[in-house]
Amino acid sequence: MNILSIKHDLEADAIYILLNDTPYSYGKSLGDERHIDYGEDGEVRGVELLCVSDGVITDDLPNRAEIERALDDRGIKVYA
């Protein structure tokens, strides 16, 4: 799965990575700063990451390698 789009909100210190354009169905939290959205088909729709200026833990994230590359491209530190 490829990244469709990335929205980086510097003021909110958050990033949203869209992986699938199916309509949103439900979300799952991986703690206070990492959230996974799922589409109606049950596939991962997107990943929301908060407090990204402190760095991001990528353990348990779907499409981890692609997400790490996208974060690195934006100068966001990755903790694996």
GUKEKE-191535 format. One record per residue: residue number from 1; residue in one letter; x, y, z of N, C-alpha, C in turn. Coordinates in steps of 0.2 Angstrom, whole numbers, plus 5000, padded with zeros to 4 digits. Atoms other than C-alpha are relative to their C-alpha. Example, Ala and Ser with C-alpha at 12.3 -4.5 7.8 and 13.67 -1.06 7.14 Angstrom:
REM residues 2
+-----+--------+------+------+------+------+------+------+------+------+------+
| num | residu |   nu |   nv |   nw |  cau |  cav |  caw |   cu |   cv |   cw |
+-----+--------+------+------+------+------+------+------+------+------+------+
|   1 |      A | 5004 | 4994 | 5000 | 5062 | 4978 | 5039 | 5004 | 5006 | 5000 |
|   2 |      S | 4996 | 4994 | 4999 | 5068 | 4995 | 5036 | 4996 | 5005 | 5003 |
+-----+--------+------+------+------+------+------+------+------+------+------+
This chain:
REM residues 80
+-----+--------+------+------+------+------+------+------+------+------+------+
| num | residu |   nu |   nv |   nw |  cau |  cav |  caw |   cu |   cv |   cw |
+-----+--------+------+------+------+------+------+------+------+------+------+
|   1 |      M | 5004 | 4994 | 5000 | 5000 | 5000 | 5000 | 5004 | 5006 | 5000 |
|   2 |      N | 4996 | 4994 | 5001 | 5007 | 5017 | 4995 | 4996 | 5006 | 5004 |
|   3 |      I | 5003 | 4995 | 4997 | 5004 | 5033 | 5004 | 4997 | 5005 | 4995 |
|   4 |      L | 5003 | 4995 | 5004 | 4991 | 5044 | 4996 | 5001 | 5007 | 5001 |
|   5 |      S | 4999 | 4993 | 4998 | 4993 | 5060 | 5005 | 5003 | 5000 | 5007 |
|   6 |      I | 4998 | 4998 | 4993 | 5001 | 5068 | 5020 | 4998 | 5007 | 5002 |
|   7 |      K | 5001 | 4994 | 4998 | 4995 | 5082 | 5030 | 5003 | 5001 | 5007 |
|   8 |      H | 4996 | 4998 | 4995 | 5007 | 5090 | 5042 | 4998 | 5007 | 5003 |
|   9 |      D | 5003 | 4994 | 4997 | 4999 | 5103 | 5054 | 5006 | 5002 | 5005 |
|  10 |      L | 4995 | 4998 | 4996 | 5014 | 5112 | 5062 | 4997 | 5003 | 5007 |
|  11 |      E | 5003 | 4997 | 4994 | 5003 | 5122 | 5074 | 4997 | 4995 | 5005 |
|  12 |      A | 5003 | 5005 | 4996 | 4994 | 5106 | 5080 | 5005 | 4995 | 5002 |
|  13 |      D | 4994 | 5005 | 4999 | 5011 | 5096 | 5080 | 4997 | 4993 | 4999 |
|  14 |      A | 5003 | 5007 | 5002 | 5002 | 5082 | 5071 | 5001 | 4999 | 4993 |
|  15 |      I | 4999 | 5002 | 5007 | 5003 | 5073 | 5055 | 4995 | 4994 | 4999 |
|  16 |      Y | 5004 | 5006 | 5002 | 4990 | 5062 | 5046 | 5002 | 4998 | 4993 |
|  17 |      I | 4998 | 5004 | 5006 | 4995 | 5049 | 5033 | 4994 | 4996 | 4997 |
|  18 |      L | 5005 | 5003 | 5003 | 4982 | 5044 | 5021 | 5002 | 4994 | 4996 |
|  19 |      L | 4998 | 5006 | 5003 | 4984 | 5026 | 5015 | 4995 | 4997 | 4995 |
|  20 |      N | 5006 | 5003 | 5003 | 4967 | 5021 | 5008 | 4995 | 5005 | 5000 |
|  21 |      D | 5006 | 4994 | 5000 | 4953 | 5033 | 5002 | 4993 | 4997 | 5001 |
|  22 |      T | 5007 | 5002 | 4999 | 4939 | 5022 | 5007 | 4997 | 5004 | 5006 |
|  23 |      P | 5003 | 4996 | 4994 | 4926 | 5030 | 5019 | 5002 | 4997 | 5007 |
|  24 |      Y | 4998 | 5002 | 4993 | 4931 | 5030 | 5037 | 4994 | 4996 | 5003 |
|  25 |      S | 5005 | 5004 | 4996 | 4922 | 5017 | 5048 | 5001 | 5000 | 5007 |
|  26 |      Y | 4999 | 5000 | 4992 | 4931 | 5016 | 5065 | 5008 | 5002 | 5001 |
|  27 |      G | 4993 | 4999 | 4999 | 4947 | 5020 | 5073 | 5003 | 4996 | 5006 |
|  28 |      K | 4997 | 5004 | 4995 | 4959 | 5012 | 5085 | 5006 | 5004 | 5003 |
|  29 |      S | 4994 | 4996 | 4996 | 4971 | 5021 | 5098 | 5006 | 4995 | 5001 |
|  30 |      L | 4994 | 5004 | 4998 | 4989 | 5014 | 5100 | 5003 | 5005 | 5006 |
|  31 |      G | 4997 | 4995 | 4995 | 4991 | 5026 | 5115 | 4997 | 5007 | 4999 |
|  32 |      D | 5002 | 4993 | 5000 | 4989 | 5045 | 5117 | 5002 | 5003 | 4994 |
|  33 |      E | 4997 | 4996 | 5005 | 4999 | 5050 | 5102 | 5000 | 4996 | 4993 |
|  34 |      R | 5001 | 5004 | 5007 | 4995 | 5036 | 5088 | 4993 | 4997 | 5000 |
|  35 |      H | 5006 | 5003 | 5001 | 4979 | 5032 | 5081 | 4999 | 4998 | 4992 |
|  36 |      I | 5001 | 5003 | 5007 | 4974 | 5021 | 5066 | 4993 | 5000 | 4998 |
|  37 |      D | 5006 | 5000 | 5002 | 4959 | 5024 | 5056 | 4999 | 4994 | 4995 |
|  38 |      Y | 5002 | 5005 | 5005 | 4950 | 5010 | 5046 | 4994 | 5002 | 4996 |
|  39 |      G | 5005 | 4999 | 5005 | 4939 | 5010 | 5031 | 4994 | 4995 | 5001 |
|  40 |      E | 5006 | 5004 | 5000 | 4922 | 5002 | 5028 | 5002 | 4993 | 4998 |
|  41 |      D | 4998 | 5007 | 5002 | 4932 | 4987 | 5020 | 5004 | 4997 | 5006 |
|  42 |      G | 4996 | 5003 | 4994 | 4942 | 4984 | 5037 | 5007 | 5001 | 4999 |
|  43 |      E | 4993 | 4998 | 5001 | 4958 | 4990 | 5029 | 5002 | 5006 | 5003 |
|  44 |      V | 4997 | 4994 | 4997 | 4969 | 5003 | 5036 | 4999 | 5006 | 4995 |
|  45 |      R | 5002 | 4994 | 5004 | 4963 | 5020 | 5030 | 5006 | 5006 | 5001 |
|  46 |      G | 4995 | 4995 | 4999 | 4976 | 5032 | 5038 | 5002 | 4999 | 5007 |
|  47 |      V | 4997 | 5000 | 4994 | 4987 | 5035 | 5053 | 5001 | 5007 | 5002 |
|  48 |      E | 5000 | 4994 | 4997 | 4986 | 5050 | 5064 | 5006 | 5000 | 5006 |
|  49 |      L | 4994 | 4999 | 4995 | 5002 | 5055 | 5074 | 5000 | 5007 | 5003 |
|  50 |      L | 5000 | 4994 | 4996 | 5002 | 5068 | 5088 | 5007 | 5001 | 5003 |
|  51 |      C | 4994 | 4998 | 4997 | 5016 | 5077 | 5096 | 5007 | 4998 | 4996 |
|  52 |      V | 4995 | 5003 | 5005 | 5027 | 5073 | 5081 | 5007 | 5004 | 5001 |
|  53 |      S | 4993 | 4996 | 4999 | 5041 | 5087 | 5086 | 5004 | 4996 | 5005 |
|  54 |      D | 4996 | 5004 | 4995 | 5046 | 5075 | 5100 | 5002 | 4994 | 4997 |
|  55 |      G | 4998 | 5006 | 5003 | 5048 | 5061 | 5088 | 4994 | 4995 | 5000 |
|  56 |      V | 5006 | 5005 | 5001 | 5037 | 5046 | 5083 | 5002 | 4993 | 5001 |
|  57 |      I | 4999 | 5007 | 4999 | 5037 | 5028 | 5089 | 4996 | 4996 | 4995 |
|  58 |      T | 5003 | 5004 | 5006 | 5034 | 5017 | 5074 | 4998 | 4993 | 5001 |
|  59 |      D | 5001 | 5007 | 4998 | 5032 | 5000 | 5083 | 4992 | 5000 | 4999 |
|  60 |      D | 5007 | 5002 | 5001 | 5015 | 4992 | 5078 | 4996 | 5005 | 4995 |
|  61 |      L | 5004 | 4996 | 5005 | 5011 | 5005 | 5064 | 5000 | 4996 | 4994 |
|  62 |      P | 5000 | 5003 | 5006 | 5005 | 4998 | 5048 | 5004 | 5004 | 4995 |
|  63 |      N | 4996 | 4997 | 5006 | 5015 | 5001 | 5032 | 5006 | 5004 | 5004 |
|  64 |      R | 4995 | 4997 | 4996 | 5029 | 5005 | 5044 | 5006 | 5003 | 4996 |
|  65 |      A | 4995 | 4998 | 5004 | 5043 | 5007 | 5032 | 4999 | 5006 | 4996 |
|  66 |      E | 5002 | 4994 | 5004 | 5034 | 5019 | 5021 | 4998 | 5006 | 5004 |
|  67 |      I | 5001 | 4995 | 4995 | 5028 | 5029 | 5036 | 5007 | 5003 | 5003 |
|  68 |      E | 4994 | 4998 | 4997 | 5046 | 5030 | 5043 | 5004 | 5005 | 4994 |
|  69 |      R | 4997 | 4996 | 5005 | 5052 | 5037 | 5026 | 4997 | 5006 | 4999 |
|  70 |      A | 5004 | 4993 | 5001 | 5038 | 5050 | 5025 | 5002 | 5004 | 5006 |
|  71 |      L | 4998 | 4996 | 4994 | 5043 | 5056 | 5043 | 5007 | 5002 | 4999 |
|  72 |      D | 4993 | 4998 | 5001 | 5061 | 5056 | 5039 | 5001 | 5006 | 4995 |
|  73 |      D | 5000 | 4995 | 5005 | 5058 | 5066 | 5023 | 4998 | 5007 | 5003 |
|  74 |      R | 5002 | 4994 | 4997 | 5050 | 5079 | 5034 | 5004 | 5002 | 5007 |
|  75 |      G | 4995 | 4999 | 4995 | 5064 | 5079 | 5047 | 4997 | 4998 | 5007 |
|  76 |      I | 5003 | 5002 | 4993 | 5053 | 5070 | 5061 | 5004 | 4994 | 5002 |
|  77 |      K | 4996 | 5005 | 4997 | 5063 | 5059 | 5072 | 4996 | 4994 | 5001 |
|  78 |      V | 5004 | 5007 | 4999 | 5058 | 5040 | 5072 | 5004 | 4996 | 5005 |
|  79 |      Y | 4997 | 5005 | 4995 | 5060 | 5029 | 5087 | 4997 | 4993 | 4998 |
|  80 |      A | 5003 | 5006 | 5001 | 5058 | 5011 | 5082 | 5001 | 4995 | 5005 |
+-----+--------+------+------+------+------+------+------+------+------+------+
